[in-house]
């Protein structure tokens, strides 16, 4: 694979449209099995993955030249979670000529996608969804409809100027959310599989292998419902060579005259920046078979992305490389986090400062500064799951040393959480019994409401095991979600509620507490006058192209268009998941802030405007209500320890020496 303009001396690389030889594609055939299990391909990895073979050409007698999808008219995304929902929304926004349908069997989730309160907390997402889902009225002066747009943006009388500046010409809705999976599949030209692939909890490979049951169900649904030939795209994160099983299932169950081409197109989204990652990705990978039809299908998908992504960022490769690249990327990112966390333990023992060490190392261009921030361990739905999947694959291939290496990344992650708990106990005189611990943050990182594999789950359960009283506050996580996570990991809510409370504000959580533990790096918790992440780049804008929170042209267009869409639907203000208005550096009126607060989750009401530089937690107020010695355990290094100590706090920061070791 190679990017556009790279020397042809590297034939193993190619940009979309350059379909040169693909390595590791030796002819052979795969057997057909009506009841082939997707997990079966993992279980048989010891033998089959080393054999050279070629997947069955699924033409069903159709000449490859007759492959029908030279242009896409309809897309279907199966799965409305963190991948399917945002990806479908951006594809629809950037391709107004294409009808995009996101489907799910969960009716409540689909209803949420249709409402002002989206089921996913993601900066900028609602603005994208509202434009593509609801459309835009044609608001130009003297339009045939006679509709006036004066005053529809925050009560402004200059709406026509804003409209012209944003180049809004009106558009029809082209983003749909539905539970009619079979119909959407039958109508679509291209089908993206975006279902969850969690780690198995039982059976062979439990605790390591990926559970591909959802993927198999989606694949069989496609085979059953498709009445014309389709391009099927693996968007879910899957083990290497899963496409072999997907193709076999499709072939075994396809209707007469229907054929499929399977592509791998892994997502590389980071929660909290997913919209920016979709609008301005580092790369788009498209894996295909080396056949003429496979390459043509890859070109069709590349053209879909080419409406807004530069050609040199759209890279084609073979199926297996594409599948493995996603897992490999997550493994390498998790490795960096575990590496810096391992160094943080050395720093605490020697008196070094992990922030200074990471900064010095990050200046080396061979290393770089990204993902070198010490913390209580990585979380989220991907890193641990993909690492364990890589461990399982390595063991299946008899690569025991490789498996042990990647497993150690997970081991360090668990060690970091336990080590942080022990440090907290040590500073609190080796007992937490009947002591109140305020936990600030429950999401696994800032700018998301996702709590999967969050370090807070482990820490809270550790505190409860020591009979501490725990008060939790997070500005973006609903109370019910917190209870579900704790119950899944530590026992029934009835038992936990005797020691755990979920607070409506940080001040309630910290009142009369013995210690504060910062688990999530929300900017609101920082007391730094110039927090490095206080104002994020506007979504859709590469880093460095917007200064001091000014919007890029594209994000300004999207926000203006979104306001017109809401005006057309008579919506008062941006809802819960549209933090571009509530949390950005842009100005919004006090009345709009009040309306926003009314639509936010209860815990988030206190946080409207917190992403602006001037809004920070009042640590002096926290100090006034805490028990002495007022210890703050900073698990994310987001506070200015010197300033807090001037207020009477004792600060114990991860990766930095304990107060007992300071001069």
C-alpha positions in Angstrom: 0.0 0.0 0.0 1.2 3.5 -0.6 0.0 7.1 -0.5 -0.3 9.2 -3.6 3.1 10.5 -4.7 5.1 8.0 -2.8 7.9 6.3 -4.9 6.7 3.2 -6.8 9.8 1.5 -5.5 7.5 0.3 -2.6 5.1 -2.0 -4.5 3.6 -3.5 -1.4 1.8 -0.2 -0.9 -0.9 1.3 -3.1 -3.4 4.2 -3.1 -7.0 3.6 -4.1 -7.1 3.1 -7.9 -3.6 1.7 -8.0 -4.3 -1.9 -8.0 -0.9 -3.4 -8.3 0.1 -6.9 -7.0 -1.0 -7.8 -3.5 1.4 -9.9 -1.5 0.3 -13.1 0.3 -2.5 -14.0 -2.1 -1.8 -17.5 -3.2 -4.5 -19.4 -5.1 -6.6 -22.0 -3.3 -10.2 -22.5 -2.2 -12.2 -22.4 1.0 -14.9 -25.0 1.8 -18.5 -24.1 2.1 -20.3 -24.7 5.4 -23.9 -23.9 6.0 -23.4 -23.5 9.7 -19.9 -22.2 9.8 -19.4 -20.3 13.1 -17.3 -17.1 12.9 -15.6 -18.1 16.1 -14.7 -21.4 14.4 -12.2 -19.5 12.2 -10.4 -18.3 15.4 -10.5 -21.8 17.0 -8.9 -23.4 13.9 -6.3 -20.6 13.6 -3.4 -23.0 14.5 -3.7 -24.7 11.1 -5.8 -22.8 8.6 -4.3 -19.4 9.0 -0.9 -20.7 8.0 -2.3 -22.5 4.9 -2.2 -20.7 1.5 -5.7 -20.4 0.0 -7.9 -18.2 -2.2 -11.5 -17.4 -1.2 -14.2 -18.7 -3.4 -15.1 -16.3 -6.2 -18.7 -15.5 -5.3 -19.9 -14.5 -8.8 -22.7 -17.2 -8.9 -22.2 -17.2 -12.6 -22.2 -13.4 -13.0 -19.3 -11.9 -15.0 -17.2 -9.6 -12.9 -17.6 -6.9 -15.5 -21.3 -6.8 -14.7 -20.6 -5.8 -11.1 -23.4 -3.3 -10.7 -22.4 -0.7 -8.1 -20.5 1.9 -10.1 -22.3 4.6 -8.1 -23.9 4.3 -4.7 -27.4 5.5 -4.2 -28.2 3.9 -0.8 -26.1 2.9 2.2 -27.1 0.8 5.2 -25.3 0.8 8.6 -26.2 -2.2 10.7 -25.6 -1.1 14.3 -26.4 2.3 15.8 -23.7 2.4 18.5 -20.5 4.4 18.8 -19.4 3.4 15.2 -22.5 3.0 13.2 -24.3 6.1 14.4 -21.6 8.7 14.0 -20.1 7.2 10.8 -23.5 7.0 9.1 -24.3 10.6 10.1 -21.0 11.9 8.6 -21.3 9.9 5.5 -24.9 11.2 5.0 -23.8 14.8 5.8 -21.0 14.7 3.2 -23.0 12.8 0.6 -26.4 14.6 0.4 -27.1 12.7 -2.9 -27.0 9.3 -1.0 -29.7 8.0 1.2 -28.2 6.6 4.4 -30.1 4.3 6.8 -28.8 3.3 10.2 -30.6 0.2 11.6 -30.8 -1.5 14.9 -33.1 -4.0 16.6 -33.0 -1.8 19.7 -36.2 0.3 19.2 -35.4 2.6 22.2 -31.9 3.5 20.8 -33.4 4.2 17.3 -36.0 6.4 18.9 -33.2 8.3 20.7 -31.4 8.9 17.4 -34.6 10.4 16.0 -35.0 12.7 19.0 -33.1 15.8 20.2 -31.4 13.7 22.9 -29.0 11.4 21.0 -28.0 8.2 22.8 -24.3 9.0 22.4 -22.4 11.9 24.1 -20.0 13.1 21.4 -18.9 16.7 20.7 -20.3 18.1 17.5 -22.4 15.0 16.7 -25.8 16.5 17.1 -25.0 19.3 14.6 -24.1 16.8 12.0 -27.1 14.6 12.7 -29.6 17.5 12.7 -28.6 18.7 9.3 -28.5 15.3 7.6 -31.5 13.8 9.5 -33.8 16.8 9.4 -32.7 18.6 6.3 -32.6 22.4 5.8 -35.3 24.7 4.5 -34.4 26.8 1.5 -34.2 30.2 3.2 -32.9 32.5 0.5 -34.7 35.8 0.1 -37.5 35.6 -2.5 -37.6 31.8 -2.4 -40.6 30.1 -4.0 -41.7 28.9 -0.6 -41.8 32.4 0.7 -40.3 31.1 3.9 -38.4 33.7 5.9 -35.3 32.9 8.0 -34.9 36.3 9.7 -34.0 36.0 13.3 -33.7 32.2 13.3 -30.2 32.1 14.7 -30.1 33.1 18.3 -32.6 35.8 17.6 -30.2 37.5 15.2 -31.5 39.8 12.4 -28.5 38.9 10.2 -29.6 35.4 9.5 -29.4 35.9 5.7 -25.7 36.9 6.1 -25.0 33.8 8.2 -26.8 31.7 5.7 -24.8 33.1 2.8 -21.5 32.7 4.8 -22.3 29.1 5.5 -23.2 28.4 1.9 -26.5 26.9 3.0 -28.7 26.3 0.0 -31.2 23.9 1.7 -31.2 20.1 1.5 -33.5 17.2 1.8 -33.1 14.8 4.7 -31.0 11.8 3.7 -30.1 10.3 7.1 -32.7 7.8 8.5 -32.9 5.6 11.6 -35.0 2.5 11.5 -35.6 -0.9 13.1 -36.6 -2.4 9.7 -33.3 -4.1 9.2 -34.4 -6.5 6.4 -35.9 -3.6 4.3 -32.8 -1.4 4.7 -30.5 -4.3 3.7 -32.6 -5.1 0.6 -32.7 -1.5 -0.6 -29.0 -0.7 0.0 -26.1 -0.9 -2.5 -23.5 -0.9 0.3 -24.0 -2.4 3.7 -21.6 -1.5 6.6 -21.5 -4.0 9.5 -21.0 -1.9 12.7 -22.0 -4.3 15.5 -20.3 -4.9 18.8 -17.6 -7.6 19.0 -16.9 -8.0 22.8 -14.5 -10.4 24.4 -16.0 -13.8 25.0 -17.2 -14.5 28.6 -17.7 -18.3 28.2 -16.7 -21.2 26.0 -13.4 -21.7 24.1 -11.2 -18.7 24.3 -13.3 -17.0 27.0 -11.5 -13.9 28.4 -9.5 -13.5 25.3 -11.2 -14.3 21.9 -13.6 -11.9 20.3 -17.3 -12.9 20.5 -18.4 -12.6 16.9 -22.0 -13.7 17.4 -23.4 -10.3 16.6 -21.3 -10.2 13.4 -22.6 -13.6 12.3 -26.2 -12.6 13.0 -25.8 -9.5 10.9 -24.1 -11.5 8.1 -26.9 -14.0 8.0 -29.4 -11.2 7.9 -27.7 -9.7 4.9 -27.7 -13.1 3.1 -31.3 -13.7 3.9 -32.6 -10.2 3.0 -30.5 -9.3 -0.1 -32.4 -9.6 -3.3 -29.7 -8.0 -5.4 -25.9 -8.0 -5.3 -24.2 -6.0 -2.5 -20.9 -4.7 -1.3 -20.6 -5.8 2.4 -18.1 -3.7 4.5 -16.6 -4.9 7.7 -16.6 -1.8 9.9 -16.5 -3.7 13.2 -13.2 -4.6 14.8 -12.6 -8.2 14.0 -9.7 -10.8 14.2 -7.6 -11.2 11.2 -9.2 -13.3 8.4 -12.8 -12.9 9.7 -13.8 -12.0 6.1 -13.2 -15.6 5.2 -16.1 -16.6 7.4 -18.2 -13.7 6.4 -17.9 -14.6 2.7 -18.5 -18.3 3.4 -21.8 -17.5 5.2 -22.9 -15.1 2.5 -22.1 -17.7 -0.2 -23.9 -20.5 1.6 -27.1 -18.6 2.2 -27.3 -16.2 -0.8 -30.4 -16.2 -3.0 -30.0 -17.3 -6.6 -28.4 -14.7 -8.7 -27.2 -12.6 -5.8 -23.5 -12.2 -5.1 -21.4 -10.2 -2.6 -18.1 -8.6 -2.4 -16.6 -8.3 1.1 -14.4 -5.3 2.0 -12.6 -4.5 5.2 -12.9 -0.8 6.2 -11.9 -0.5 9.9 -12.8 2.5 12.0 -10.1 4.6 13.7 -12.3 6.8 15.9 -11.4 8.1 19.3 -14.3 8.8 21.6 -14.5 12.5 22.4 -13.1 13.4 19.0 -15.1 11.0 16.8 -16.6 13.7 14.6 -13.3 15.3 13.9 -11.8 11.9 13.2 -14.5 11.2 10.6 -14.3 14.6 9.0 -10.5 14.8 8.9 -9.1 11.2 9.3 -5.4 10.3 9.3 -6.2 7.5 6.8 -9.0 5.4 5.4 -8.1 1.8 4.9 -10.0 -0.4 2.4 -9.1 -4.0 2.2 -10.2 -6.2 -0.7 -9.4 -9.4 -2.6 -7.0 -8.9 -5.5 -9.7 -10.0 -8.0 -11.0 -7.5 -10.6 -14.4 -7.3 -8.8 -12.8 -6.9 -5.4 -10.7 -4.0 -6.6 -13.7 -2.4 -8.3 -15.7 -2.7 -5.1 -12.8 -1.0 -3.3 -12.8 1.8 -5.8 -16.6 2.3 -5.3 -16.1 2.7 -1.6 -13.1 5.0 -2.1 -15.3 7.3 -4.2 -17.8 7.5 -1.4 -15.1 8.8 1.0 -13.5 10.8 -1.8 -16.3 13.4 -1.5 -14.5 14.9 1.5 -11.3 13.0 2.1 -8.1 13.7 0.1 -7.1 10.8 -2.2 -3.7 10.3 -0.6 -5.4 9.4 2.7 -7.5 6.7 1.1 -5.4 3.5 1.0 -6.2 0.1 -0.4 -4.6 -3.1 0.7 -5.4 -6.8 1.0 -8.2 -7.9 3.3 -6.1 -9.5 6.0 -3.7 -6.5 6.3 -6.7 -4.2 6.7 -8.3 -6.4 9.4 -5.0 -6.7 11.4 -4.1 -3.0 11.0 -7.0 -1.9 13.3 -6.1 -4.3 16.1 -2.4 -3.6 15.7 -3.0 0.2 15.9 -4.9 -0.2 19.2 -2.3 -2.5 20.6 0.5 0.0 19.8 -1.5 2.8 21.4 -2.3 0.8 24.5 1.4 -0.2 24.7 2.4 3.5 24.8 0.0 4.1 27.7 1.2 1.1 29.7 4.8 2.2 29.0 4.3 5.6 30.4 2.3 4.2 33.3 5.2 1.8 34.1 7.6 4.7 34.1 5.2 6.7 36.4 5.8 4.0 39.1 9.6 4.6 38.8 9.0 8.3 39.0 7.1 8.1 42.2 9.7 5.9 43.8 12.7 8.1 42.8 11.4 11.6 42.9 11.3 12.1 39.1 8.3 13.8 37.5 6.4 11.8 34.9 5.2 14.9 33.1 8.7 16.1 32.6 10.0 12.7 31.6 7.2 12.3 29.1 7.8 15.8 27.7 11.5 15.1 27.3 10.9 11.8 25.5 8.1 13.3 23.3 10.5 15.8 21.9 12.3 13.0 20.1 10.6 12.9 16.7 11.0 9.1 16.6 8.8 8.9 19.7 6.4 11.9 19.5 4.3 13.3 22.3 0.9 11.6 21.7 -0.4 9.1 24.2 2.4 9.7 26.7 0.1 10.9 29.5 0.2 8.9 32.7 -3.1 8.0 34.3 -4.9 5.2 36.2 -4.9 3.0 33.1 -6.5 2.9 29.7 -10.2 2.1 29.4 -12.9 2.1 26.7 -14.3 -0.6 24.5 -11.3 -1.2 22.3 -7.8 -1.3 23.8 -8.2 -4.2 26.3 -10.5 -6.2 24.0 -8.2 -5.9 21.0 -5.1 -6.7 23.0 -6.7 -9.9 24.3 -7.8 -10.8 20.8 -4.2 -10.4 19.7 -3.0 -12.5 22.6 -5.4 -15.2 21.6 -4.4 -15.1 17.9 -0.7 -15.3 18.9 -1.3 -18.3 21.1 -3.4 -20.0 18.4 -0.4 -19.6 16.0 2.0 -21.0 18.7 3.7 -17.6 19.1 3.9 -17.9 22.9 6.5 -15.2 23.4 4.5 -12.8 21.2 1.4 -13.6 23.2 3.2 -13.0 26.5 4.5 -9.6 25.3 1.1 -8.2 24.4 -0.5 -9.7 27.6 2.0 -7.8 29.6 0.5 -4.6 28.3 -2.8 -5.5 29.9 -1.0 -6.7 33.1 0.6 -3.3 33.5 -2.8 -1.6 33.0 -4.3 -3.6 35.9 -1.3 -3.1 38.0 -1.5 0.7 37.6 -5.1 0.7 39.0 -4.2 -1.5 41.9 -1.1 0.6 42.6 -3.1 3.8 42.6 -5.5 2.3 45.1 -2.7 1.2 47.4 -1.2 4.7 47.3 -4.5 6.2 48.3 -4.8 3.8 51.2 -1.2 4.4 52.3 -1.8 8.2 52.5 -5.1 7.7 54.4 -3.3 5.7 57.2 -3.9 2.3 55.6 -7.6 2.2 56.2 -10.6 3.5 54.3 -13.3 2.3 56.7 -16.1 4.9 57.2 -14.1 7.5 55.3 -15.8 9.5 52.5 -14.0 9.4 49.1 -15.2 11.8 46.4 -14.6 10.3 42.9 -14.5 13.0 40.2 -15.2 11.5 36.9 -16.6 8.1 35.9 -16.2 8.1 32.1 -13.1 6.4 30.9 -11.9 9.7 29.5 -13.1 13.3 29.0 -15.6 14.4 26.3 -17.5 11.1 26.3 -20.1 9.4 28.3 -18.7 6.0 27.7 -17.8 4.1 30.9 -16.7 0.7 29.5 -13.6 -0.6 31.1 -13.3 2.8 33.0 -10.6 2.9 35.7 -13.3 4.4 38.0 -15.2 1.1 38.1 -12.1 -0.7 39.5 -11.3 2.1 41.9 -14.8 2.5 43.3 -15.1 -1.3 43.9 -11.8 -1.3 45.6 -12.9 1.5 47.9 -16.2 -0.3 48.6 -14.3 -3.5 49.5 -12.4 -1.4 52.1 -15.7 -0.2 53.5 -15.3 3.4 52.3 -18.2 5.7 51.6 -18.0 6.8 48.0 -19.6 9.8 46.3 -19.3 9.9 42.5 -19.7 12.8 40.1 -19.4 12.9 36.3 -20.7 15.7 34.1 -21.7 13.4 31.2 -22.6 10.0 32.6 -26.2 9.2 33.6 -26.7 7.8 37.1 -28.3 4.6 35.8 -25.3 3.9 33.7 -23.0 4.3 36.7 -25.1 1.8 38.7 -25.1 -0.7 35.9 -21.3 -0.6 35.6 -20.8 -1.0 39.3 -23.4 -3.8 39.6 -21.8 -5.7 36.7 -18.4 -5.6 38.4 -19.2 -5.6 42.1 -22.6 -6.8 43.0 -26.3 -5.7 43.2 -27.2 -2.0 43.5 -29.1 -2.7 46.7 -25.9 -3.7 48.4 -23.7 -1.1 46.8 -26.1 1.8 47.6 -25.3 1.4 51.3 -21.8 2.8 50.6 -22.1 4.5 47.2 -24.0 7.7 46.1 -24.1 9.4 42.8 -24.0 13.2 43.3 -25.6 15.9 41.2 -22.6 18.2 41.4 -18.9 18.1 42.2 -19.5 20.2 45.3 -22.1 17.7 46.7 -19.7 14.9 46.1 -16.8 16.6 47.9 -18.8 18.0 50.8 -17.4 16.6 54.1 -15.2 14.1 52.3 -11.8 12.8 53.5 -10.2 12.7 50.1 -10.9 13.7 46.5 -9.8 11.3 43.7 -9.7 12.7 40.1 -10.3 9.8 37.7 -11.4 11.5 34.5 -9.5 14.5 33.0 -12.5 16.7 32.5 -11.3 20.3 31.9 -13.8 21.5 34.5 -11.7 19.8 37.2 -8.5 21.6 36.3 -7.4 24.7 38.1 -4.8 25.7 35.6 -5.2 29.1 34.1 -4.1 27.8 30.7 -5.0 24.2 30.6 -3.5 22.6 27.4 -6.8 21.1 26.4 -9.0 23.9 27.6 -10.2 24.7 24.1 -10.2 21.8 21.7 -9.6 22.4 17.9 -12.9 22.9 16.1 -14.0 19.6 14.7 -13.2 19.1 11.0 -10.1 21.2 11.4 -6.6 19.7 11.5 -4.6 20.5 14.7 -3.0 23.9 14.6 -5.4 25.5 12.1 -7.6 27.1 14.7 -6.3 29.4 17.4 -7.8 30.3 20.7 -10.9 28.3 20.0 -11.9 30.1 16.7 -13.9 27.9 14.5 -12.8 26.5 11.2 -15.0 27.4 8.2 -16.4 24.0 8.0 -17.4 23.7 11.7 -19.0 27.2 11.5 -21.0 26.0 8.4 -22.1 22.9 10.3 -23.2 24.8 13.4 -25.0 27.5 11.4 -26.8 24.8 9.3 -27.7 22.9 12.5 -29.2 26.0 14.0 -31.4 26.5 10.9 -32.4 22.9 11.0 -33.5 23.3 14.7 -35.3 26.5 13.9 -37.3 24.7 11.2 -38.3 22.1 13.7 -39.0 24.8 16.4 -36.4 23.4 18.7 -35.4 25.9 21.4 -31.7 25.1 21.7 -28.9 22.6 21.2 -29.7 19.4 23.1 -27.6 17.3 25.4 -25.2 15.8 23.0 -24.4 18.9 21.1 -21.6 20.2 23.2 -20.3 22.4 20.3 -22.6 25.1 21.7 -22.7 24.1 25.3 -19.0 23.4 25.8 -17.1 25.3 23.1 -15.5 28.7 23.2 -18.2 30.2 21.1 -20.6 32.7 22.6 -24.2 31.6 23.4 -26.8 33.7 25.0 -27.8 33.2 28.7 -31.3 32.2 27.6 -29.8 29.6 25.2 -27.6 28.3 28.1 -30.7 27.9 30.2 -32.5 26.0 27.5 -29.5 23.8 26.9 -29.3 23.1 30.7 -32.9 22.1 30.7 -32.2 19.4 28.1 -29.0 18.0 29.5 -28.7 15.0 31.7 -29.1 16.0 35.4 -25.4 15.6 36.1 -24.5 17.7 33.1 -26.8 20.7 34.0 -24.1 22.0 36.3 -21.6 21.8 33.5 -23.0 24.1 30.8 -20.2 26.3 29.6 -17.6 24.4 31.6 -15.5 23.9 28.5 -14.9 27.7 28.3 -11.6 28.9 29.8 -13.3 30.9 32.5 -15.3 28.0 33.9 -13.5 25.8 36.4 -14.3 24.0 39.6 -14.0 26.4 42.6 -11.4 24.6 44.6 -11.5 27.1 47.4 -15.2 26.2 47.9 -14.2 22.5 47.9 -11.5 23.2 50.6 -14.0 24.9 52.8 -16.2 21.8 52.9 -13.6 19.1 53.2 -12.1 17.4 56.2 -8.4 18.0 56.9 -5.8 17.2 55.8 -7.8 17.8 52.5 -6.0 15.3 50.3 -6.5 15.4 46.5 -5.3 12.3 44.5 -4.8 13.5 41.0 -5.0 10.5 38.8 -4.7 12.5 35.6 -2.3 15.4 36.5 -4.9 18.0 35.6 -4.5 20.3 38.6 -1.8 22.8 39.5 -0.6 21.2 42.7 1.3 24.3 44.0 -1.9 26.4 43.7 -4.0 23.8 45.5 -1.5 23.5 48.3 -1.7 27.3 48.7 -5.4 26.7 49.4 -4.5 24.1 52.1 -4.7 20.9 50.1 -2.3 18.0 50.1 -1.8 16.9 46.5 -0.7 13.3 45.6 -0.3 13.1 41.8 0.2 10.0 39.8 3.7 9.7 38.5 5.1 12.3 40.9 6.8 11.8 44.2 4.7 11.6 47.3 4.7 14.6 49.6 6.7 12.5 52.0 9.6 12.4 49.5 9.6 16.1 48.7 12.3 18.4 50.1 
